[in-house]
Amino acid sequence: MKKLLTALVLGLATFAPAQAQEAPDFATMPMEEIAAEAEGLHPAALYVLAGRLLVEGQGQEAANWMYAGQLRYRFMIAALGEAAGNERVLFSALTEQVGRPVNEYIAGDPDEWIAAMQWALEWDAKTPNAVTSKTEHADLLQEVRQGLESLIVQVDTSRDEIREQRTANGLENR
């Protein structure tokens, strides 16, 4: 996973606008630094952090950061509109390579899953976003946040079905 994350992040410079080309190298940036500087980093950095945390066995923390990254990334893409084409490609790759394994882990406990999504919403609400203006795109931000809030409700009301489906797919329920 580490090699793939490195390749995806290095690809960010190719896909993203000029400001991302000057971005720090997320592949070598210490996890603590990514977390401390998250408000000013491209959302891909939060996926890198989540992937590293999952590899280290810190599944809850990985899910927290993955959902924060997902929220920020969806917001950024919405704000960019048609200009987000290449960002959509990177987001899709990160969602598959990092998001899928994080979700496979966190969905094993619906309470932890809900907690991760709530953590991301709370972190985003209290943390400035230096990448995408929360004031200029307030309506888009609310739409993206509502999507995550709806997922929380869906998980909460589908606990039994989630556990049954995971069992049928050979996945652990915690």
C-alpha positions as CSV (number, residue, x, y, z in Angstrom):
1,M,0.0,0.0,0.0
2,K,2.9,2.4,0.8
3,K,4.3,2.2,-2.7
4,L,0.8,2.8,-4.2
5,L,0.2,5.8,-2.0
6,T,3.5,7.2,-2.9
7,A,2.7,6.9,-6.6
8,L,-0.7,8.4,-6.2
9,V,0.6,11.4,-4.2
10,L,3.4,12.0,-6.6
11,G,0.8,11.9,-9.4
12,L,-0.9,14.8,-7.6
13,A,1.7,17.1,-9.1
14,T,0.8,15.9,-12.5
15,F,-2.9,16.1,-12.1
16,A,-3.4,19.1,-9.9
17,P,-3.1,22.8,-10.6
18,A,0.2,24.7,-10.1
19,Q,-0.3,25.3,-6.4
20,A,-0.3,21.5,-5.7
21,Q,3.1,21.1,-7.5
22,E,4.6,23.2,-4.7
23,A,2.9,21.0,-2.1
24,P,5.1,19.1,0.4
25,D,5.9,15.5,-0.3
26,F,3.2,13.7,1.6
27,A,4.9,10.4,1.0
28,T,7.8,11.4,3.3
29,M,6.1,13.9,5.6
30,P,5.8,12.6,9.1
31,M,2.3,11.6,10.2
32,E,2.3,14.1,13.1
33,E,3.2,16.9,10.6
34,I,0.4,16.0,8.3
35,A,-2.1,16.0,11.2
36,A,-0.7,19.3,12.5
37,E,-0.8,21.0,9.1
38,A,-4.0,19.3,7.7
39,E,-6.0,22.6,7.4
40,G,-3.6,23.8,4.7
41,L,-2.8,20.6,2.9
42,H,-4.4,19.1,-0.2
43,P,-7.0,16.6,0.9
44,A,-4.9,13.8,-0.6
45,A,-2.6,14.2,2.4
46,L,-5.3,13.2,4.8
47,Y,-5.8,10.0,2.8
48,V,-2.0,9.4,3.0
49,L,-2.2,9.8,6.8
50,A,-5.2,7.5,7.0
51,G,-3.4,4.8,5.0
52,R,-0.4,5.0,7.2
53,L,-2.5,4.8,10.4
54,L,-4.3,1.8,9.1
55,V,-1.1,0.0,8.3
56,E,0.1,0.7,11.9
57,G,-3.1,-0.8,13.3
58,Q,-4.7,2.5,14.3
59,G,-8.0,1.8,12.5
60,Q,-10.2,4.3,14.3
61,E,-7.8,7.1,13.8
62,A,-7.4,6.1,10.2
63,A,-11.1,6.3,9.7
64,N,-11.3,9.7,11.3
65,W,-8.7,11.1,9.0
66,M,-10.0,9.3,5.9
67,Y,-13.5,10.8,6.4
68,A,-12.0,14.2,7.0
69,G,-10.1,13.8,3.8
70,Q,-13.2,12.6,2.0
71,L,-15.2,15.5,3.2
72,R,-12.5,18.0,2.2
73,Y,-11.9,16.3,-1.1
74,R,-15.6,16.2,-2.1
75,F,-16.0,19.9,-1.1
76,M,-12.9,20.9,-3.2
77,I,-14.2,19.0,-6.2
78,A,-17.6,20.5,-5.9
79,A,-16.1,24.0,-5.7
80,L,-13.8,23.4,-8.7
81,G,-16.8,22.2,-10.8
82,E,-15.8,21.3,-14.3
83,A,-12.2,22.2,-13.6
84,A,-11.9,19.3,-11.2
85,G,-11.4,16.6,-13.8
86,N,-8.0,15.4,-12.8
87,E,-8.8,15.8,-9.1
88,R,-11.7,13.4,-9.6
89,V,-9.2,10.8,-11.0
90,L,-7.0,11.1,-7.9
91,F,-9.9,11.1,-5.5
92,S,-11.3,8.0,-7.1
93,A,-7.9,6.2,-6.9
94,L,-7.5,7.2,-3.2
95,T,-11.0,6.2,-2.4
96,E,-10.3,2.7,-3.8
97,Q,-6.8,2.2,-2.5
98,V,-7.2,3.8,1.0
99,G,-10.9,4.3,1.5
100,R,-12.0,0.8,0.7
101,P,-9.6,-0.9,3.3
102,V,-10.4,1.7,5.9
103,N,-14.1,1.2,5.4
104,E,-13.7,-2.6,5.5
105,Y,-12.1,-2.1,8.9
106,I,-14.3,0.6,10.4
107,A,-17.7,-0.9,9.3
108,G,-17.0,-3.8,11.5
109,D,-18.3,-1.7,14.4
110,P,-21.1,0.7,13.5
111,D,-20.6,2.8,16.6
112,E,-16.9,3.3,15.7
113,W,-18.0,4.0,12.1
114,I,-20.5,6.7,13.2
115,A,-17.9,8.1,15.6
116,A,-15.3,8.5,12.7
117,M,-17.8,10.3,10.5
118,Q,-18.9,12.6,13.4
119,W,-15.2,13.3,14.2
120,A,-14.6,14.3,10.6
121,L,-17.7,16.7,10.6
122,E,-16.6,18.2,13.9
123,W,-13.0,18.6,12.9
124,D,-14.0,20.2,9.6
125,A,-16.4,22.6,11.3
126,K,-13.8,23.9,13.8
127,T,-10.7,23.8,11.4
128,P,-10.0,26.4,8.8
129,N,-9.7,25.2,5.2
130,A,-6.9,26.9,3.4
131,V,-7.5,24.9,0.2
132,T,-11.2,25.6,-0.5
133,S,-12.9,28.7,0.9
134,K,-15.7,27.8,3.3
135,T,-17.3,31.2,3.0
136,E,-17.1,31.5,-0.8
137,H,-18.6,28.1,-1.3
138,A,-20.8,27.8,1.9
139,D,-23.7,26.2,0.0
140,L,-21.6,23.5,-1.5
141,L,-19.9,22.8,1.8
142,Q,-23.3,22.4,3.4
143,E,-24.4,19.9,0.7
144,V,-21.2,17.9,1.1
145,R,-21.6,17.8,4.9
146,Q,-25.2,16.8,4.5
147,G,-24.1,13.8,2.5
148,L,-21.9,12.6,5.3
149,E,-24.7,13.3,7.9
150,S,-27.1,11.2,5.8
151,L,-24.6,8.4,5.8
152,I,-24.4,8.5,9.6
153,V,-28.2,8.1,9.7
154,Q,-28.1,5.3,7.2
155,V,-25.5,3.4,9.2
156,D,-27.3,4.0,12.4
157,T,-30.6,2.7,11.1
158,S,-29.1,-0.3,9.2
159,R,-26.9,-1.8,11.9
160,D,-28.4,-5.3,11.6
161,E,-28.2,-5.4,7.8
162,I,-24.6,-4.2,7.9
163,R,-23.6,-7.0,10.3
164,E,-25.5,-9.6,8.2
165,Q,-23.9,-8.4,5.0
166,R,-20.4,-8.4,6.5
167,T,-20.9,-11.9,7.8
168,A,-22.1,-13.0,4.4
169,N,-19.0,-11.4,2.8
170,G,-16.6,-13.0,5.3
171,L,-15.8,-9.8,7.0
172,E,-15.3,-9.4,10.7
173,N,-17.9,-7.8,13.0
174,R,-16.4,-6.3,16.1
